[in-house]
Amino acid sequence: MLIILPPSETKAHGGTAAPLQLTELSFPRLTPARQEIADALSSLSVDEALETLKLSEKLRPEAESNQRLFSSPTMPAIERFTGVLYDALDASSLPASARAHLAVGDALFGLIRADDLIPHYRLSGNSKLEGRTMKSRWGKLISAELNELSAAGELVVDMRSGAYQNLGKCAGAITVRVESVQKDGSRKVVSHFNKHYKGALARVLAMAEASHGGIDTIGDTAAAASRAGLQTEIRGQELVLVV
């Protein structure tokens, strides 16, 4: 099983590992596209980056970090990303066997595994570089990687948000939806705490696969969630987390 998480706009600074080596990242067939995007991003002046990435002046340090893509220190991707989802995931407390089932789908690297070493950067799925969208730059590359995994029998659980799913979808993936029960019994899609619950579910599934294995179907994901006290429903290839 491979759980694909969305990236976060906020990221931890620093790192203790050597600078970025694109050729050492997982999914090496994505390397040429990564190189092209990284070159375009790092070549922007700070003022150009503020305009291109639609960043406010207070985020100038974020734009400056892009100029150091190939020289700044790195850290594992799963520790670089921060925010509500990653707080709930609490990756630093996960064993390596659980982290092995986590990946992130983002705009700069396309698809990376949890322990791939990456620098601090700023680039969103809706950004354009040199007039080209991220979707056009990635084309069918990300989908090809994910579809190959799925065809080989690996269950893909896609927790990416829409902007990142659009960079490369997986035909056989399980997607996750979070709904809350209203006082009148109706359902409402959770927006504010959506990321928290997805992070918690990702942790449960990664730990279950690492501990027991055998998560091969959407029914298996629902069963693992249930054992952890989470309420779920199955709608086709969508796992609905009811909170």
N, C-alpha and C positions, 0 to 999 in steps of 0.2 A: 504494500500500500504506500502511496505517495500522496501527502496532503500539500496542496499548493496554496500558500498564503498570499495575501496582498502585501505590497510594501507599505511603508509609512512615510509620510512627508517628513516627520521629525526623525532624527537619527542621532545615535550616540556619537560623540566626537572622540578623536584619539585612536588608539590602537597600539599594539606592541609587535605586530607581525610586519614582515617586509612589504614594500610597496606592491601595488597591483601587478599581477602577472596573468593576463587574460588567458594564456595558453594552459594555465593550471586549473581553470574553473571547470566544473562539471558541464556536460553537454557541449563538447568541443566543436560540434558542427555549427554552433552559434558564434564562434570566435570571430569570423570575418565581419558579421553585422555588429557585434560588440565593439570591435576595433573602429569601425566607421562611425558609430554613434559617439563613442568616447572621444575620438579625435575631434569631431564637430563640437561636442560640448566643451571640451577643455580649451579649444581655440578661441572661444568667445571672451571678449574683454568683460570685465565686471559689469560695466554699464550696459553692454550688449546683452549679457545674461539676465540682468534685471528686467530689461524690456522683453526679451524673447521668452523668458520663463514666467513673465508676469509676476515678479516679486516686488514687494515694497522695499523702500530704502532700509528699513530696519532689518531686512533679511540679506543685506549686503554680504555678511560673512558666509552665507550659504552659497552665494554666487562665487565668492572668492575660493571656496573649497573646490569648485569644479576645475579651477585652473591647476590644482594640485593632484588631479586624479592619478597620475602616474608616479607621484613622488611622496605622497602622504602615507602614513602607516595604515595597515589594514587590521581587521578583526573579523571573526566569523559573522556571516551575514545575519544569522538568527539573533546575534547580540548587537549588531549595528542598528537594526530597526527597533524603534521604541513606540510608545503610545499604548492606548487602551488594549488592543488585541494582544500586543506582546507582553504587557503586564500580566494579563490573564494566563497567557501561555507559560510565562516564567521559565524560559528556555534554559537559563543558567542552572536550574535545578534538575533538568532532565538528563538521564543517562545517555551516553552516546548511542545506544541501541534504539532509543526513542527519537533522538534528533535525526537519525538516519532516514526517518520516514517523513521528514519535513523539507519543504522547498519553498522558494519565494518566486513569484512571477512579477517582474518589474520592467520598467521602460529601458533602462540602460543595459542590463545584462540578459534580459529576456526570461531566463529560467535558471535559477541557481539553487544548489542544495544548501542546507542549513549551515554547514561548516566551511563553505567556500569563503575565502578571504577577500573582503572588499573594503574600499576606502569610504570616507564620508563624501557624499555628493548630493546634488539636488536636481531631479528631473522627474516629471510626472508623466503618466500615460497619455494625458491630453496635450502635452507639449509638442511644439514643432521646432525642428532644427533645420536651418537652411531652407525653410519653406516646406519641408516634408514632415508629415505626421509620423508618429511612432508606429502606427498601424501599417503605413505604407513601407516603412523601413524594415519592419519585421516580416511583412508578407506572410508566407505560409510556414516559416521556419519553426516557430514555437509550436504550432499545431502539429507539425510533422514529428517533433520530439515526443509530445504528449500522446499522440495517436499511436506511435510506435510502442510506447510503454504499455498502453492499454491493450494493444493487439497481442503483446507478449504475455498478457495475463495479469499485469499489475493493476490493482484497483487505484484509480485516481479520484481523489476527493478535492474538488475545486472550490476553494473559499474566496477566490479573488473577487473584487468588486467589478462592476461592468466595464469600466475603462480598461482594466487589465485583462479581463477575459477577452475583450475585443482585439487584443494584440495576438491572440492565438488560442482558439478554443479546442477542447478535447471532446470528440464525438461521444465517447462512452463514459464521460466523467459523471460522478455524483456531485450535485451542487447542494448548497446549504441555504436554507431560509429560516429566519428567526421570527416567530410570531408570539404575541402576548394575548391572553384571554381577557376580554373586557367584562365589565360587570353584567352586561346583558347576555354574555355567552358568546358574543361575536369575536372575531379575531382581528388583530391589527398587526401589520408588519412593524417590527421593532427597528427603529432607526438609531436613536441615541446610544443604546447599549448593544447594538448589533455586533460591534467589533469585540466587545467583552465576551459575549456568549460564544462567538466563533473561536476566540482564543482558548476559552475553557474547553470547548468541544475538541479542538485540535490537540490539546494536551491529553485529554482522555483517550482519544483514538490512537495517538502515537504511543502512549504508555501501554495500552491494551495490546497493540500489535507487537511491541517489543517484549512484553511479558508472556503473552499466550500465543500470538500469531493467529492465523486462520481468519483474518478479516479480508474476505474475498468478494463480498456482495454488499449491497446496500442494507440488506437484512442484518448482516454481521455488524455493520456500523451502528445500526439502531440498537442491537442487543448490547454492544459494548457501552453505548451511551446510557442505556437503561441500568446496567450494572453499576454505573457511577452515579445513579440517582437523577439522570436527566430524562425528561419526557420528550419523546420524538414521535413523528408520524412519517410514513412513507407515501410519497405521491410520485409515482413513476420513478424517475431517476433523481428526484429531489428529496433530500432529508430535511424535514421540518422540525426545528427545535422549538418546543412550546414552553414559554416561560411565564 
